[in-house]
């Protein structure tokens, strides 16, 4: 582990402390850590991921309350053309089936966008929210528009490519191919994280590989259709926005637009951190989450 905690493993054999369950509504996979109780930490993943992407952080976070990370499908937000309540009610009802509100919401990347939409449509269900590497609203404009040749544009192109690969699905490979697969994924992560070579092999195998879903392309299509009311100023619930200083998808140039969307939100930046704060700087991410909600409680 590096001196700054990059890629730190917070809990030994963390994968043994994360339960894999089926969602009671549609049978989709959800991940849980910690005893039952309220309010729960409800973790929303990003494009091409699943709830598994939070697994390395979950046992440590569960020391402060139950943690639930469901795996969302874009069908939950099919046709987001109505007002805030009509658009988000299917997702909100689906989340309420596994964690009664009020929620302590934590959204990563596209999950942060969905967190923002829930805040605007059903603020009464949210205790507070932390957004990790959430592309609000600058990257959504890039997804809707033409790609650029700057670092963010190149990262976006890589994300689109990876989303199309995940859309094909990933069959389980024989054991002797696991090593090459890990090497390929490490190389692909260079577009998103600071030092993929410093991430623990088990983190890649059990959090990232297991998290590759078949809906990455659908989520990108959903991002292009996100309603414009997502960027309206929001002041009703406490919000903390955590950004990696080296995140190519959510550059610090976007901070003014984020501040406009969340005028009362607190912005926290993490040094030596790319697009996966909870995997690259897990201790700092956990502390940012825990301290924020402890102050509310």
N, C-alpha and C positions, 0 to 999 in steps of 0.2 A: 504494500500500500504506500502511496506517495505521502509526503509530509502534509499536503493540504487535504488529505482525506479522499482524493479522487478515486472513485470506484470502490470505496470502503464497504466491507461486508459487516453490517451492524449486528447480525444475529447468526451464530453458527448453525449450519444446517437449517437455514430459514425455510426451505421448501417442506420440511417435515411439520412446520407449524402453520401451514396454510392449507385449509380444507378446500376441496373442489366439490361443489354441489351443483344441482340442477335448479334453474329458475322455475318456480312453481307455475308460472303462466305459460311459458313456451319451451321449457326444457333446455334453454341455453345455459352455457357454463358460467358459473359465478364462483368467486373465490372469497373466502372468509377467514379471518383471523381474530382471536379474542373471544371473550365470553359475551353472551347476549346482554343487551342493555341499550339504553337510549341516552342521548342521541348518538347515532352511529356516524363514523366517518364513511362517507359514500364516495368512492373513487371512480371517476369517469375517464376512460381511456381515449386515445387519439386514433387517427386514421391508420388502418392496417394492423392495429394491435387488438388485444383483448384484455380482460381483467388481469391476466397472468403477468402483464408487464409491470404491475405494482408489487408482485410477490416478494421481492427482496426487501422492500421497505415495510411490508405489512406487519410482521411480528413485532418489530420495534415500535411501530405506530400503535399497535394494539395494546401496549402497556398503558395507553391513555384513553382507551375506549374501544368498542368493537369496530372492526374494519370490514367493509364489504366492497368488493370490486366486481360488478357484473360485466358481462360481455354484451355490448349493444349491437343491434343490427340497424342498418339504415331504414328498414321498413318501419321502424318505430316513428320515423319522421317523414314518411312518404307524403310528398306533395305539400311542403310547407308554404302554403299560399294564403292562409287565413290570418287572423289576428294572433296576438301572443298566446292567449288562452287556448284557442282552437288548435294552434300549431303544436303546442308542447304538452297538451293533456295526455295523449297516448304514452309518451315517454315518462311523464310524471306518475301516471297510474302504474306503469310497469315497475318503476323504481320503488313505489310505495308498497308493492307486493313483497319486497324483500327487506325493506328498512322503513319503519314508520317515521314520518317526519315529526319534529323539525330535523333537518339533516345538517351535518357538517360537511359541506360539499368540497371536494377537491377534484379539479379537472385538469388533465394534461392535454396540451395541444388542442385538437378538435374537441376533446372533452371539456376544455376550458371554454370554448365557444358555446357548447351546449349548456355549461354552467351559467354563462352570461344570459342565455335565452331563458333558462329556468328562473333566474333572478328577476327578470323582467316580467315573466308571465305568472309566476306563482311565488312571490317573495315571502308570503306567509309560511311557506313550507321549509324555508331555509334559515338556519341559525346564523350562518356566515359562510363565506366561500373563499377558497384559496385557488388561484389559477397558476398552474405551472407551465411555462413556455407557451402560453395561450396566444394564438395569432389574432389579436384584436386591435384594430380591424385591418391593419395594413396588408397582411398576407392574404386575407380573403379577397382583397381587391386584386392582388396579383393572380390568385387562382381564377378569378373571373376574367381577368384581362390577358394581355399577351405576356409571355415569359420574357424576362430580362436577361442580360448577360452578366449582371453583377453576382456576388456570392449568393445572395438570397435567391435570385432567379435560377442559378445553377442547382442549388439545394432543392428548390421546388421541382425542377425537372427530374432530379433523382427520386424525389418522393413520388412523383407521378409514375415513374418507371417501376419503382418497387411496389406501388399499389397495384399496378397491372400484373406484376409477377404474383403477388399474393392473391389476386383475383382468380388465378389458375388453380390455386390450392396447392398444398404441400403434402404429398404422400409420405408416409413414414419410411425413412431410408434404412437400409441394413446398417448394422453397427460399423462396418469397416468404412462407410462413407460419412460417418458423423464428423470425423476430423476435417476433411475437405469442406464440408458444409459450414462448419464453424469458421473456417478461414474465409470462405466467401462472404459470410455475414459480417465478420469483422471488417472486411474490406468495404462492404457496402455501407457500414456505419460511419465511414470516414466523412461522408457528406453531412453528418448530423451531430457527431460527438467530437470532443476535443482529442481524446487519446483512446481509440478503440482497443489498442494493444494492452492497455492497463485495466480493462474491464475483466472481472473474474470470469473464467470459462463457464462456470455454472450459472452465472447471471445471464450470459448469452444463450446457453442451452435451455435453461429452465424458465427464463422470463421473456427473452426476445424470440427465440425460435418457436417456443410453445405458443407465443402470442400472435404469430402471423396468422391472420384470418383470411377469409375468402371474400371480404367485402371492402377492401381498400379502394377499388375503383368506384364503387357505389358511394362511399363516403366522400370522395373527391367531387363526384357529381352533386352530392348533397351540399358540399361547401359552396359550390358555385350558385346554388339556389337559396342560400341562407337569406332570411328576410332582412330588409334594411333596418328594421326597428332594433336589431341587435346592437347597433352603434349609438343609439340614443343615450344621453347621459343617465346614469343610474346612481341613486343616492339612498335607497331604502334599507339596504343591509350592509354590514361591514364586509369589506373585500380586501384581500391581500393578493398582489400580483407578483409572482416570482419569475424573474427573467435571467437566463444565462447570458453572461457578457460576451460569450463566443457563439451564441446561437445563430446559425446562418438563416434559419427560417423566421425567426422573430428578432430582427436586429434592433439595437438600441435606438436607431433612427425612428422606430415606430412608437417609442415611449410617449411623445406628445399626443398622438392620436389615442393611445390607451388611456392617458390621463384625461383626455376630453370625454371618453366614454365612461370613465369611472372617476369623477372629480373628487370624491371622498376616499378613493381607494389608496391603499398604501403600496408603493412599488419597492420591491426588494430585488437587488441584483446580486448574482453569485459569480465570483471570479472563477476562472478556469472551468467553465461550464458551458456545454452546448445545448442541444435541444432536449436532452433527457435528464433533467435536473435530479429526479428521484433515483436514477441509476449512476449518474456521474458524480453527484455531490449528495449522497443519501443522508448523511448526518445533518448537513446544513438545510436540506429540504425538509427533513423530519422536524428539525427545530423550528423552522419557519412556520410549519403547519401547527405544531403543538403549541408554540408560544402564542400564535395568533388566537387560537380557540381558547387557550387558558385565560387570556386577557378578557375575552368575552364572558367566560363563565365566572 
